[in-house]
Amino acid sequence: MANALVSIQIIPKTPGGADVIPYVDRAIDVIEEAGVKYLVGPLETTMEGELDVLLDVVKRMNAAMIEMGCPNVISQMKIYYNPTGASIDRLIEKYR
């Protein structure tokens, strides 16, 4: 069972002021490639899994932005850690 939820908002400084959406799409691709459960929201994406794995995904997301030509990137994160279990579904079930 997962022990953490990590919500992340990637804010890349895009080359030449380019539209940020392709960069955000790439960041979400990194999550998809990692194979962790995730939920895309309008302002942030929440991942579910083991904390160490999720933090590594965040590192890869930031690296992907640099590889795309961004000189820098801001990552705003929220971390919910519960050694006995963390679940996106459990936290939002009463709203669905």
N, C-alpha and C positions, 0 to 999 in steps of 0.2 A: 504494500500500500504506500502511496505517496506520503511524504512528510512535509511538503511545502507547496505553497502557491506563490508565484512571483508574477506580479503585474509590471509591465514595462512599457514605457513610452520612449521611442527613439526620436530624437530631434537632431538630424544631421545638418551640418552647414554644407549645403550643396554647392558644387562648383558653379560659379557664375550666377548664383541665385536660381538655379534650375528648380523645377517643380519637385517637391519632396515626395510625392506619391510613389514613383518608381523605386525610391530608396526604402520607403516603408514596406513596399511589396517585397523587396529583397530581404529585408529583416524578417518578415513573416516567413519567407521561403527558408531561411536558416532554421527557424523553429520547426517547420514542417520536416526538413531534412533530419533534424535531431530525433524525430519520432516521439516527442512528448505530447501529451494531451494539451490542447490550448483552446482558448476562446477569444476571438477578435472582437473588441468593442470599439466604439466610435473614437475613443481617445487613448486607449491603451489595449494591450493584449495580455491576457492572463494565461500562464503556463502552470501545469500541475506535474509534480514529480519529486524526485529526490533533490534536496537543496543544492548539493554539490554539482549535480548534472545541470540544473537550471542556471546556476551561476556561470557554468561553462558555456551554456547556450548564449547568455548575455555577452560574454567575451567574444564569441564568434559573430554575434550580430554587430558589435562595434567594429570588429576587424573587417567585416563585409562592407561597412560604410566607407572605411578608409580605402579598401581595395577598389571601390567604385569612384574614388577621386575626391571624397570629402576630406577637407583638411582637419576637421574635428567633428565630434559628435557628443551630444549630451544624452545621457540615459537616465530617465527618472524611474525609480523602482519602488515598489512596495513588496514587502516580503511577509508572508504569513507562514510561520513555522510551528508545527505541532508533531512531535515525535510519535504520537499515537495515531496520527492520520490527518490528512488534509485533502479536501475534495471540493472542486468547483461546484459540482452538482449538488452536494449537500448544502453548500452555503447559499445557493440561489434557488433551490427547489421550491420554496414557498412563493417565489415570484414568477414561476413558470406555469 
